[in-house]
């Protein structure tokens, strides 16, 4: 089964730092080929290259990435072009207009019949300095935040620590368990948003990638924490960095408990990926899992020849309580001697595309 290309939507009010974040991803993508879609018109500076606001204008950025400027109504056609195998795109990033309604973009991606793409999440960029005033003038921004799968609290260096903490609490009160990632100048680790490609690429420095975590063959759960880096400025803290948690079980899972975990995720969880073996008598297939924010997808697949029926899951989040998340995952293991009946799969089928 070919890996589907995630479509990541980056939205936020005018001046919040969306293009700055996008430029950072393009400069620090570790060999990932990014298809950039700019949902706006006018002159947009992307990585020192001027992209004219022409409909369906595709410009090579010279590093394997592609940039386009389109109207919303033509996004689906563009997704088809970018998802073609010969384009060799690993992830598609849509930078929404500062005045765009992100709900429409989400519906377009989630409702797409293109079998080569999947929803990669909505990232809402917030200007830490201007948000209180912007929200007062535009109350709909609160609604946009409630749609987000991840909130990037940008320009954190422009406010005091007390104000930053208060703003984080205000946003958390609006959106609940959705992770809030504070940063400056759009500096966010690409590994939080998408995976590194599996092909061989030159590396400046070694780092344990998401896919390496997923295919780790240890018999126990492993925890990897990314330490805070001084290059992110004085407002960076350990709880702002993202955490990757891997979970492996040679025992089959109870699908009902796993679905309950995903529907009520631990705070800060942004993505989950992997595959599971379920302890259901009539179901021997592998179930591939993709979860971004509130969007869950299970896809049945065949086990490879010689592959053990082992569950391997990876969780990624900002401020994710790793120990608590692992404890809850361990509770999803089916411990009874008798296998479960087919009714236990109903929750999984609810999130399986037909």
C-alpha positions as CSV (number, residue, x, y, z in Angstrom):
1,X,0.0,0.0,0.0
2,X,1.5,3.3,-1.1
3,X,2.0,5.9,1.6
4,X,-0.4,8.7,1.0
5,X,0.8,12.3,0.9
6,X,-0.2,14.4,3.9
7,X,-1.8,17.8,3.1
8,X,-0.9,20.3,5.9
9,X,-2.9,23.5,6.1
10,X,-1.1,26.5,7.7
11,X,-3.6,29.3,8.6
12,X,-3.7,32.4,10.8
13,X,-4.6,36.0,10.8
14,X,-2.8,38.6,8.7
15,X,0.8,39.1,9.9
16,X,0.8,36.2,12.3
17,X,3.9,34.7,10.6
18,X,2.6,32.0,8.3
19,X,5.0,32.7,5.5
20,X,7.9,33.0,8.0
21,X,7.0,29.5,9.3
22,X,6.8,28.2,5.8
23,X,10.2,29.6,4.8
24,X,11.6,28.0,7.9
25,X,10.2,24.6,6.9
26,X,11.6,25.0,3.4
27,X,15.1,25.8,4.7
28,X,15.1,23.1,7.4
29,X,13.2,20.2,5.7
30,X,16.1,17.6,5.8
31,X,15.6,16.6,2.2
32,X,11.8,16.5,2.3
33,X,10.2,17.5,-1.0
34,X,7.5,20.0,-0.2
35,X,4.7,21.0,-2.5
36,X,3.8,24.5,-1.4
37,X,0.3,25.9,-2.3
38,X,-0.2,29.6,-1.6
39,X,-3.9,30.3,-1.4
40,X,-3.6,34.0,-1.9
41,X,-3.1,36.6,-4.6
42,X,-0.5,39.3,-4.9
43,X,3.2,39.2,-4.6
44,X,4.3,36.7,-1.9
45,X,8.0,36.3,-1.0
46,X,8.8,32.7,-0.4
47,X,12.4,31.9,0.5
48,X,13.7,35.0,-1.3
49,X,11.8,34.1,-4.5
50,X,8.9,36.3,-5.6
51,X,5.9,34.2,-6.6
52,X,3.4,36.1,-8.7
53,X,-0.2,35.6,-7.8
54,X,-1.2,33.9,-10.9
55,X,-3.7,31.0,-10.8
56,X,-2.0,27.7,-11.0
57,X,1.4,29.3,-11.4
58,X,4.0,26.6,-10.5
59,X,7.5,27.7,-9.6
60,X,10.5,25.4,-8.7
61,X,12.2,26.5,-5.5
62,X,15.5,24.8,-6.5
63,X,15.6,22.3,-3.6
64,X,13.1,19.8,-4.8
65,X,10.1,21.9,-3.6
66,X,7.4,23.4,-5.7
67,X,5.4,26.5,-5.1
68,X,2.0,27.4,-6.6
69,X,-0.5,30.2,-6.2
70,X,-4.1,29.2,-6.7
71,X,-7.7,30.0,-6.0
72,X,-9.5,27.8,-3.4
73,X,-11.8,26.3,-6.1
74,X,-8.8,24.9,-8.0
75,X,-7.0,23.3,-5.1
76,X,-8.3,19.8,-5.9
77,X,-6.9,19.9,-9.4
78,X,-3.6,21.0,-8.0
79,X,-3.5,18.3,-5.5
80,X,-3.9,15.8,-8.3
81,X,-0.9,17.3,-10.1
82,X,1.3,17.4,-7.0
83,X,0.3,13.9,-5.9
84,X,1.5,12.3,-9.2
85,X,4.4,9.9,-8.5
86,X,6.7,11.7,-10.9
87,X,6.4,14.8,-8.8
88,X,8.1,13.0,-5.9
89,X,6.4,15.2,-3.4
90,X,6.6,14.0,0.3
91,X,4.2,16.6,1.8
92,X,1.9,19.3,0.5
93,X,1.7,22.5,2.6
94,X,-1.2,24.9,1.9
95,X,-0.6,28.4,3.2
96,X,-4.1,29.9,3.6
97,X,-4.8,33.6,3.0
98,X,-4.8,35.6,6.2
99,X,-8.5,36.2,5.7
100,X,-9.4,32.6,4.6
101,X,-12.0,30.4,6.3
102,X,-10.0,27.3,7.2
103,X,-13.1,25.1,7.6
104,X,-13.5,25.2,3.8
105,X,-10.0,24.1,3.2
106,X,-10.3,21.2,5.7
107,X,-13.5,20.0,4.1
108,X,-11.8,20.1,0.7
109,X,-8.9,17.9,1.9
110,X,-10.9,15.5,4.0
111,X,-13.6,15.1,1.4
112,X,-11.1,14.7,-1.5
113,X,-11.5,11.4,-3.5
114,X,-7.8,11.5,-4.4
115,X,-6.4,8.2,-3.1
116,X,-2.9,9.6,-2.9
117,X,-3.5,12.3,-0.4
118,X,-4.7,12.5,3.2
119,X,-5.4,15.3,5.7
120,X,-2.2,16.3,7.5
121,X,-3.8,18.7,10.0
122,X,-4.6,22.4,10.5
123,X,-1.8,24.5,12.0
124,X,-3.1,27.9,13.3
125,X,-0.4,30.5,13.7
126,X,-1.1,33.1,16.4
127,X,0.8,36.5,16.9
128,X,1.5,36.5,20.6
129,X,1.8,40.3,20.6
130,X,-1.3,41.2,18.5
131,X,-3.7,38.3,19.3
132,X,-5.7,40.0,22.1
133,X,-6.4,43.0,19.9
134,X,-7.0,40.9,16.7
135,X,-9.5,38.6,18.5
136,X,-11.4,41.6,19.9
137,X,-11.8,43.1,16.3
138,X,-12.4,39.7,14.7
139,X,-14.2,37.3,17.1
140,X,-14.3,34.6,14.4
141,X,-10.6,34.0,15.1
142,X,-11.7,32.0,18.2
143,X,-13.7,29.7,16.0
144,X,-10.7,29.2,13.7
145,X,-8.6,28.2,16.7
146,X,-11.2,25.6,17.7
147,X,-10.7,23.9,14.3
148,X,-6.9,23.7,14.8
149,X,-5.0,20.5,15.3
150,X,-1.9,22.5,16.5
151,X,-1.6,26.1,17.5
152,X,1.8,27.8,17.0
153,X,2.1,30.7,19.4
154,X,4.5,32.8,17.3
155,X,6.5,35.9,18.2
156,X,6.9,34.8,21.8
157,X,10.0,36.9,22.1
158,X,7.9,40.1,21.8
159,X,5.9,39.6,25.1
160,X,6.9,39.0,28.7
161,X,6.9,35.5,30.1
162,X,3.9,36.3,32.3
163,X,1.9,37.5,29.3
164,X,3.0,34.5,27.3
165,X,1.8,32.1,30.0
166,X,-1.5,34.0,30.3
167,X,-2.0,33.8,26.5
168,X,-1.3,30.1,26.5
169,X,-3.9,29.6,29.2
170,X,-6.4,31.7,27.3
171,X,-5.9,29.7,24.1
172,X,-6.0,26.4,26.0
173,X,-9.4,27.4,27.5
174,X,-10.7,28.0,24.0
175,X,-9.4,24.8,22.4
176,X,-9.0,22.2,25.1
177,X,-6.4,19.5,24.6
178,X,-5.0,20.8,21.3
179,X,-1.2,21.3,21.7
180,X,0.1,24.9,21.9
181,X,3.7,25.3,20.6
182,X,5.4,28.6,21.5
183,X,8.2,29.8,19.3
184,X,9.8,32.8,17.6
185,X,10.2,33.7,13.9
186,X,8.2,30.6,12.9
187,X,10.9,28.2,14.1
188,X,9.2,24.9,14.5
189,X,10.8,21.5,14.0
190,X,9.5,19.9,10.8
191,X,9.5,16.6,12.5
192,X,6.4,17.7,14.5
193,X,4.5,18.3,11.3
194,X,5.6,15.6,8.9
195,X,8.0,12.6,8.5
196,X,11.4,12.6,6.9
197,X,11.4,10.8,3.5
198,X,12.5,7.1,3.5
199,X,14.9,7.6,0.6
200,X,18.6,8.2,1.2
201,X,19.4,11.8,1.7
202,X,22.5,13.6,2.9
203,X,22.3,14.6,6.5
204,X,24.1,17.4,8.2
205,X,23.5,15.8,11.7
206,X,22.0,12.5,12.7
207,X,18.6,12.6,14.3
208,X,16.2,9.7,15.1
209,X,13.5,10.2,12.6
210,X,9.8,9.4,13.0
211,X,10.1,6.4,10.7
212,X,13.1,5.1,12.5
213,X,11.1,5.3,15.7
214,X,8.2,3.5,14.1
215,X,10.3,0.6,12.9
216,X,12.4,0.3,16.1
217,X,12.5,-3.4,17.0
218,X,12.9,-3.1,20.7
219,X,10.4,-5.2,22.7
220,X,9.5,-2.4,25.1
221,X,8.1,1.1,24.8
222,X,10.8,3.8,24.2
223,X,10.7,7.5,24.9
224,X,12.6,10.1,23.0
225,X,12.5,13.7,24.2
226,X,13.9,16.6,22.1
227,X,15.8,19.0,24.4
228,X,15.2,22.7,24.1
229,X,17.7,24.5,21.9
230,X,19.2,27.8,22.7
231,X,18.8,29.0,19.1
232,X,15.1,29.5,19.7
233,X,15.7,32.3,22.2
234,X,14.9,32.9,25.8
235,X,11.3,31.9,25.6
236,X,12.0,28.3,24.6
237,X,11.3,25.8,27.3
238,X,11.4,22.0,27.5
239,X,7.6,21.8,27.5
240,X,7.4,23.7,24.3
241,X,9.5,21.1,22.4
242,X,7.8,18.2,20.8
243,X,8.1,14.7,22.2
244,X,8.0,11.4,20.3
245,X,6.8,8.3,22.1
246,X,7.0,4.8,20.6
247,X,4.9,1.9,21.8
248,X,5.5,-1.7,20.8
249,X,3.4,-4.8,21.9
250,X,3.7,-8.4,20.9
251,X,0.3,-9.0,22.4
252,X,-2.8,-8.0,20.4
253,X,-4.8,-5.0,21.3
254,X,-8.5,-4.5,22.2
255,X,-9.7,-2.3,19.3
256,X,-12.4,-0.7,21.6
257,X,-9.8,0.5,24.0
258,X,-7.5,1.8,21.3
259,X,-10.4,3.8,19.8
260,X,-11.3,5.2,23.2
261,X,-7.7,6.3,23.6
262,X,-7.7,8.1,20.2
263,X,-11.1,9.7,20.7
264,X,-10.0,11.0,24.1
265,X,-6.3,11.6,23.5
266,X,-3.8,12.8,26.1
267,X,-3.3,16.6,26.1
268,X,-0.7,17.8,23.6
269,X,-1.0,14.9,21.2
270,X,-0.9,16.1,17.6
271,X,-0.1,13.0,15.5
272,X,-0.2,9.2,15.9
273,X,1.0,6.8,13.3
274,X,1.7,3.1,13.1
275,X,-0.1,-0.2,12.8
276,X,-2.0,-2.5,15.1
277,X,-2.8,-6.2,15.5
278,X,-6.2,-6.7,17.2
279,X,-7.3,-9.6,19.3
280,X,-10.4,-10.3,17.3
281,X,-11.0,-13.9,16.2
282,X,-12.2,-13.2,12.7
283,X,-9.7,-10.3,12.0
284,X,-6.1,-11.2,11.2
285,X,-5.1,-8.2,9.1
286,X,-2.8,-5.4,10.0
287,X,-4.5,-2.0,10.6
288,X,-2.5,1.0,9.6
289,X,-3.3,4.1,11.7
290,X,-3.0,7.8,10.8
291,X,-4.2,10.3,13.3
292,X,-3.9,14.1,13.1
293,X,-5.6,16.2,15.7
294,X,-9.2,14.9,15.8
295,X,-9.0,13.1,12.5
296,X,-8.5,9.3,12.8
297,X,-8.1,6.9,9.9
298,X,-7.7,3.1,10.0
299,X,-6.7,1.2,6.8
300,X,-6.6,-2.6,6.7
301,X,-3.6,-4.1,5.1
302,X,-1.8,-7.4,4.8
303,X,1.2,-8.4,6.9
304,X,4.4,-8.9,5.0
305,X,5.7,-12.4,4.6
306,X,7.6,-13.3,7.8
307,X,6.4,-10.2,9.6
308,X,5.3,-10.8,13.2
309,X,1.8,-9.6,14.4
310,X,3.4,-6.9,16.4
311,X,1.7,-3.5,17.2
312,X,4.0,-0.5,16.6
313,X,2.7,3.0,17.3
314,X,4.3,6.4,17.5
315,X,2.8,9.4,19.2
316,X,4.1,13.0,18.6
317,X,2.9,16.0,20.5
318,X,3.9,19.3,22.1
319,X,3.7,19.1,25.9
320,X,2.7,15.5,25.6
321,X,2.7,13.6,29.0
322,X,4.7,10.7,27.8
323,X,4.5,8.4,30.9
324,X,0.7,8.8,31.1
325,X,0.3,8.2,27.4
326,X,2.3,5.0,27.5
327,X,0.4,3.8,30.5
328,X,-2.9,4.3,28.7
329,X,-1.5,2.5,25.6
330,X,-0.5,-0.5,27.7
331,X,-4.1,-0.6,29.0
332,X,-5.3,-1.2,25.4
333,X,-3.6,-4.7,25.3
334,X,-6.1,-7.5,25.2
335,X,-5.2,-9.7,28.2
336,X,-8.1,-12.2,28.3
337,X,-7.5,-15.8,27.0
338,X,-10.5,-15.8,24.7
339,X,-10.4,-13.6,21.5
340,X,-12.9,-10.8,21.1
341,X,-16.0,-11.1,18.8
342,X,-16.5,-9.0,15.6
343,X,-18.6,-6.4,17.5
344,X,-15.3,-5.1,19.0
345,X,-14.3,-3.8,15.6
346,X,-17.2,-1.4,15.2
347,X,-15.3,1.6,16.4
348,X,-12.4,0.9,14.0
349,X,-14.9,0.5,11.0
350,X,-16.2,4.0,11.9
351,X,-12.9,5.4,11.0
352,X,-12.1,3.2,8.0
353,X,-12.7,4.8,4.5
354,X,-15.1,2.9,2.3
